[in-house]
Amino acid sequence: MNTARWTAVAAAALAATLLSGCSDVEKALNKGGDTTCSDYLAQNADTQRVTITKFIKQQTGNDHEPPGTQVDLSMAAVQSLCQVQANKDTQIKNANLLGILH
């Protein structure tokens, strides 16, 4: 009985640790500019922001957080590009049509 209780406590602690670290895991696994339009459009707003932030960092080669306005403008450009794409496998890095990411 003690083993079952210990296993349940350990499982709960592991789940809590994994859930609290989701944003770090998400940032690490996020593809940034290689994200396809279909994947980008399926993301919630917070995940889209992580994706665009990583994309900007990839484009600039700078690991510093980009200004919020740059992220907002880039999100708008990618959203527009992805909504009109006939091919939803287009990668979002192709949204650099307006030159706002450099």
ABEGO torsion letter per residue (X at the ends): XAAAAAAAAAAAAAAAAAAAAAAAAAAAABAEAABBAAAAAABBAAAAAAAAAAAAAAAAGBABBBBAAAAAAAAAAAAAAAAABABAABBAAAAAAAGAAX
